[in-house]
Amino acid sequence: MKIVQISDCHLFADTEKVGYNHINPYQSLQKVLEDVCAYKPELLLVTGDLSGDGSIKSYQHFKTLFIESNLDCDLQVLPGNHDSLEYLLATFSKKSLWVNSPHLDCHDNWQIHSLNTQFKGALGKVSVNDLIALQKQLQANINKYHCIAVHHHPVDCNGWMDKHEWVNRQDFTQLVESFSNVKIVVYGHIHSDIETLQNGVLYLASPSTCWQWANTESFGVSDLKPGFRVIELNDNAQFSHVIKRIN
């Protein structure tokens, strides 16, 4: 199964508005989705922060761009710290939202799980109930391989974004690392491409579809282009992944 992960679109109600590095997030997402089409994914996985200003129009813009891209694939959306849960629920179909489809079966071998890490401000947290539900799913599907999607970073990035942390991330990492069939955790939030292998689990951060953060001690913006991650889930716990950036 081929999956494309995008994250941190930060769309504004005003489609002409630009942000960091003079990037227009509407136009950059439009270009990202155009490039994604070439990979013909079966699933577009959106790991939060669709909106940059919390407006209902920003979510409508995302939906419009997705439709206009003519991507022939399923859509799975989960929230980030900037997102309005109310507007996400109002804009997207039930089957496209984490709250209604938290566990997706992918052919015979894989499951994809989506968790809400939205908490206070830029901080993240996963509820005890969601962790229990995830544990039950992993136990009930011990013969499958698992990919888990979240917004906040579950491992340190060793940069300024670590102050916008996931406050109970150790509970999450301890859980997923106790299951040898959990292979991948994908996330956004840090606007940067970082890979961390920890106790058998590969943690993969996705670039933003707009501006990229510099992974430095104090706030900084990188000159890297907007991008996305392509993931292919194969048989026998095998998978591949690659970062692509727009021209």
Secondary structure, 3 states (H helix, E strand, C coil): CEEEEECCCCECCCCCCCCHHHCCHHHHHHHHHHHHHHHCCCEEEEECCCECCCCHHHHHHHHHHHHHHCCCCEEEEECCCCCCHHHHHHHCCHHHECCCCCEEEECCCEEEEECCCECCCCCECCCHHHHHHHHHHHHHCCCCEEEEECCCCCCCCCCHHHHCCECCHHHHHHHHCCCCCEEEEEECCCCCCCEEEECCEEEEECCCCCCEECCCCCCCEECCCCEEEEEEECCCCCEEEEEEECC
